[in-house]
Amino acid sequence: MKVFVTGVRGQLGYDVVNELEKRGIEAIGVDIQEMDITDASSVDRVIREAAPDAVIHCAAYTAVDAAEDNVELCRRVNAGGTANIARVCKDLGIKMMYISTDYVFDGQGTRPWEPDDERNPLNVYGQTKYEGELAVTEALDQYFIVRIAWVFGVNGKNFIKAVLNKAKTTDTLTVVNDQFGSPTYTYDLARLLVDMIQTDKYGFYHATNEGICTWYEFACEIFRQAGVKVNVIPVSASEYPAKAKRPTNSRMSKEKLTANGFERLPAWQDALRRYLDVILARD
């Protein structure tokens, strides 16, 4: 099998290519330097030359607050770029996996979101990722749409690195305590995605590490496991203004993974421990 991976220099694409290679599966990883996903002719040429059996599309515009001021660029990448890839996958008759987000939901209520629930994004990033989902489902039958949340990996920026860096220059941090979700370690996620792409169990899925927390609880556990002494103060989202509105409830049901025979990701606290072992060893 030969798998084409976009966004190879990002957190997830990096781990997906490593996981494929670890299993002896041929991986072709690209980023914007090799293929601009917003350029339809570039996408067509590069994917056709690679002649893969499947595409795992990890590349995205993910700067959530900046997206509010860069609507056209965000849409061109997340919706248009995804449509370009889906079009080539359709022409070649190959399967496609699109990585989406909890931000396609409006975050109301407290029950976990099911994969087929109605989507109602609150911000530009979520809207454009939703449009990417539509581009995939309209073009293809052989697709996986996998929604993830609160992502962290060794290759790139994330919440864990941000709070640990802040703690080097301050002894007090305020962190939002009324938004609920599940962190996702890209190393764990990559293993699931590679399992999944080798099947024909198509459709929508949710994939995060197990367990629910708030950003405040996540931060407290990061500092506890890292052995960093810092005063973490819980605040409401309204006290911590951000340009883009975030969903309050990002709980996502993973029952469909179990129903289709896929192994769910470990608890987020366990994932955090393994992640910190890696990044703190590098410092």
Secondary structure by P-SEA (a helix, b strand, c coil): cbbbbcccccaaaaaaaaaaaaaccbbbbbcccccccccaaaaaaaaaaaccccccccccccaaaaaaacaaaaaacaaaaaaaaaaaaaaabbbbbbbbcccccccccccccccccbbbbccaaaaaaaaaaaaaaacccbbbbbbbccccccccccaaaaaaaaaacccbbbbbccbbbbbbcaaaaaaaaaaaaaccccccccccccccccaaaaaaaaaaaaccbbbbbbbccccccccbbbbcccbbbaaaaaaabbbbbccaaaaaaaaaaaaaaac
